[in-house]
Amino acid sequence: MDQPELIVADAPSEQPILRLRGLSTSFNTHDGVVTAVQDVDLDVMRGECLGIVGESGSGKSVTFASVMGLIKAPGKIVGGSILLDGLELTSLGPKAMRKLRGKQIAMTMQDALTALNPSMTVETQLCEAIMAHDEDISSLPRRQQSRRARECAIEMMTLVGIPSPAKRLKEYPHQFSGGMRQRIMIAIALACKPRLLIADEPTTALDVTIQAQVLELIAELRATLGMSVVLITHDLGVVAEQCDRIVVMYAGQVMETGTADEVIGNPRHPYTRGLLGSMPRLEDPETPIRPIPGMVPSLINFPTQCRFYSRCERRQEACLAEIPVRVHSPGHSVRCLFPETER
């Protein structure tokens, strides 16, 4: 059964900078086909911060690795459309995607220590990105390219708040703290001023103070550069503070989408409520934490039914069929036949 289009009402009138429709990505394994992303529909509007939330294995990173053209064998995009400012990315070859990455759309990876090359200085890695995508610099004589790229690298290090940037450019990734490595990753991603930044778990393994600094930095750069941001995380508290809209994913599908106020203040999908119930509440420390029972199901040859069925307290026989996305209210859509009632 075909999935209906995910409708987001009350969206800005202009076209989104990124539009996904029916995106599906699978991986062939010895045990069968893993459908890591299935029929994902979402929009990223110009200048907004969109939060992507879900447990590990929910398909968040695979969705945007697909957008970046980073899915390699045995993985494959098996269906759907990825439009970046009207340009269909699924039809582009590897060479065209390399030109696009970094200049139009950039992504920071989850673990900066493993994403950065330990055998190269920060200067080498920053300047490489700048010289690859900055046409003004690449058109200069060779001697001037390196000097101008280094000047831009110092500007980016300063922009992301790294002290003594000229000196620290000569250092290697292991000589920086976790928070500083995240800042370097952000500097590389923003070196050519992309219109869309995808931040994949930018606060992973950082202490709370450094997390706040990194998130504040992303918010400031978004305002300064006027770019759109996709913030991928498992933390609803983070997206509640940082994001304009939220998309909740589970087992490769979009379960709920809406404004941050709607999704956090009036969640309709049982999974979204389960995520919120798993968080401690500072305003009410006596309220017990209620974790979601069970585990994320295996996605190998998954049957046609609601993917949250085995863990849902509201499941009924009708949920054994494929569940469409339904518009519950303007700007708020849910993939559920029996959504939660209003709080």
N, C-alpha and C positions, 0 to 999 in steps of 0.2 A: 504494500500500500504506500503510495507516495506521501511524503511528509509535506504538510502545508507550509507556506512561507511564514517565518517568524516575523510578526508585525509589531513594530514599535511605534506606538502612536505618540502624538505630540512631539515628534522629533523636529529639529530645526529644518527649515525649508530647503537649505542648500544640500547638495549631494554630499554623502559621507566621503571622507578621504579613503576609507577602507570598507569594502562590503564583501562579506562572505555569504554565499548562498549554496546550501546543500553540500558543503565541503565534507568529504569522506576520505580518510587515510587509513590504510591497512598495512599489516606486516605479515609476510608469509613465514611461518615457522614449521619445524618438524611436526608439531602437534596439530597444526591447523592454521587458519587465517585469524589473526588478531585485528579486529576492527577497532583501532584506537580512537578514531574520530568518526562520528557518523552523523551526516546531515546537519552540520552546524551552520546556522544562520546568525549573523550578527553584523552590526554596523559600528564603525568608529567615526564619530563626527569631528569636524575640524575644531581644534582647540580644546577638545574635551579630554578628560582622564577617564578611561573605561577600566573597571576592575574585573578581572577574571578569577573566580574563586572556585575551589573544590579540593577534595582530598588528593593525595599523591595517587597517580594513575588515572586521574579523571579526564585526561586528554588536553589539559591546558597548554603545556609546552609543545606537544605534538601539533596542535592546531596552528600555533604561530611559527613553529619550525617549518610547517607546510607553507605558510605565507612567505617565509624568507627563502624558500627553495632549498631547504637543508635536509629534506627527506631523501635518503639514498637507499639502495637495495640492501636488505629485502623489503624495505618500506616503499610505498607508492601511493600517490594521490589517485584514488580510483573514481572520483566523481566530484562535481561541484564547480563553483566559480569563485575566483579571488580577484576582485577588482580594486586596484589602487589608482585613485583619481581617474577611473574609467578605463584603465589599462588592464587587460586580462593577463594575470601573471602565470596562469597555468599553461599558457601557450608559448611562453618565452623559453628560449634555450639557455644553457648554463652561462654562456658568455654575456648575454643580455642581462641575466639576473645578477651577475657579478658587478656590472656597471650600476645596477639599481641599488644593490645593498650598500649601505653606508651613506650614499648620497641622497636617496629618497626615503629610505626606510632602514632603521638600524635596530639592533637587538643586543641587550646586555644579558649574558648567560648567568646561570644560577651560582656557580662557584668560580669566583674571579681567579683564584689561585690556579685552578686547572685550565681555565680558559685562556689565561695569559701564558705566553711562552717563557718558561723559566730560564732559557739560555740566551734571551735577548733583553737588552735594556728597555726601559719604558720609552726612551726616546726613539729607538728603532721601531717599536711597535706603533707608537703614535704617528710618527712621520710616515710610516708605510701606508697607513690609512689615509692620511692627508694627501700624499703624492699620488695615490691610486685614484682618488675621486675629485680632487680640486683641480678643475680645468685651468684656472688662472695660474696655478703654480706649475702644473705639468707643461704649460706652454712657455715657461721661462727657460733660458739657457741652463744647461745641466748644473753648472756651478752655483747658480742662484737658487735652484730648486731646493737643495738641501738646506740652505740658509733660511729661506722663507718658510719651509716646512717646520724647521726648528722654532722659528719665531711663533708660528701658529700653535705648535705643541706647547710652548710656554704659556701662551694666552689661554689655551684650554685647561692646562694644569691650574692656572690662577683662577679660572672661572669655576672650577669644581672645588676650590678651597684647599689646595695642597700648598703648604708653605715652602718657600725657597725652591720654586719650580725649576729654575735653571740648573740648580745643583742636583735635585732629585731625579731629573730626567736621565742622568747617567747611571742610576741605580737599577737593580733587578727586582722583579716582583716579590721575591721572598724577603726583601729588605723593607717592605711596607707592611703595616698592620692590615687586618681584614677590612676595616672601614676604608682605609686609604686605597686598597686594591679595588674596592667597589667604585671609588671615585675615579680611579684610572680607567676602569671599564666604561664608566659613563663618559669620561673625556674622549675615549676612542670612538664610542658610538656617536657622540655629538660633534666630532671633529669637522665633519662636512655639513653640519647643520641640516640634518634630515627633517622632513616634515612629520614623520611618525617615529616615535621611540617605543620599542617593546622592551619593558623591564621585567625579566623573568626572575622572580623571587630575589629581588635586589637586596633583601635584608637577611638572607639565609645565613645562619651561624654567627650572626652579629649580636652583641649584647644590646639591651634595650636602648641605652643612650645613643649608641652608634646607629641603630636602626632609625631612630627619630631624626638624626642628622642627615642620613642618606635620603629619607623620604622628603625631608624639608628641602634638600638640595634639588631633587627631581621636580618638586612643585615650583621652586624658584626658577629653574631653567625652563620649565614649561611656560611660565608667565613671561620670562625674558625673551625667549626665542619664538613664542607663539606656536609651538608644535603641539601635536596630539600625542597622548601617552596611553599605552596599554600596560596596566600594572597587573602582573600575574602573581597570585599569592594564595596561600591556604588560610590566611588570617582575615576574617571578616571585620575585625576591629580596625585593621589597616585601611581597607577599602572604604569603610564607613567614614573615615576622616579625610581620605585623600581623593575619592572618586566621585564623579558626577553620576555615572550609571554603573550598574553591576550586572554581570552575567555569571550565573551559578552553573557549573558543569559537574556532571557525574557520569562515570563509565563511558566517556566519549560523546555525551550528548548535552545540549543546553537544556537545563531543567527549569530555570527561571531567569527572567531579565526585567529590569526596570530601573527607575531612579534609585539612588542610594537610600533615600528616605523611605521609599515604598518597600524595597527588598529587606532592609534592616528593621524598619518600623512595623511592617505588616507583611511578613513572609507568608506565601501561600503554599509553596511546595513543602511536603513533609521533610524532604532532605535539607532544604534551607533552614527550616526550624530545628532540625537535628544538629546542624552546624552551630547555630546560635545557642542551643541547649548544651553544647559541649564546651562552651566558653565560661570561665569564671566571671562573676559580676562583682565589681568593686562596690557598687552601690548596695548590693544585697549579698554579702558574703555567706549568709546562712543558707541560701538557696543551693541545693545539691546540684552538682554537674551531672547531666544526663547524656552519656555518650550514645552514639548511634549503635544499635546492636548489629552484630555480624560483621562481615568483611566485604570489601569491594569484590564483585564476582569476576571470575575469569572471563575475558572477552574473546576467548577462542571459540569460534563457531557459535556465538551467542544466539539464543532463540529469539524469535520475534515476540517481544513482550516488553512491558515497562522494565527498564534496567534497574530500577530501585525496588522492584517487587519483593525480593527475598528479605529486605530489611525494613519494609514499610509497615507501620502499624495500622494503616488505613486501607491496605490492599483488599481488593475484591476480585471476583472471577473475571470481570470485564478488563482488569489490568493485564490479563494474559495476552491481550492483543497489543499491536503496536499503538503507542499513544501519540496523538498529535499535539502540537503546541496550540494553546488557546489564549486569546486575549481576554484577560480578566477585567482590566480597567485600562483607561488611557495611559499608555506608557508602561504597562505591567503585563507581562505574558508568562504563562506557566504551562509546563508539559505534565499535566495531571488531570485525570478524570474526576477525582474527588479532592480538590484543593482544600486547604485548611480555611476555616471561617475567619472572619475579621476579629482581631483581638479587641 
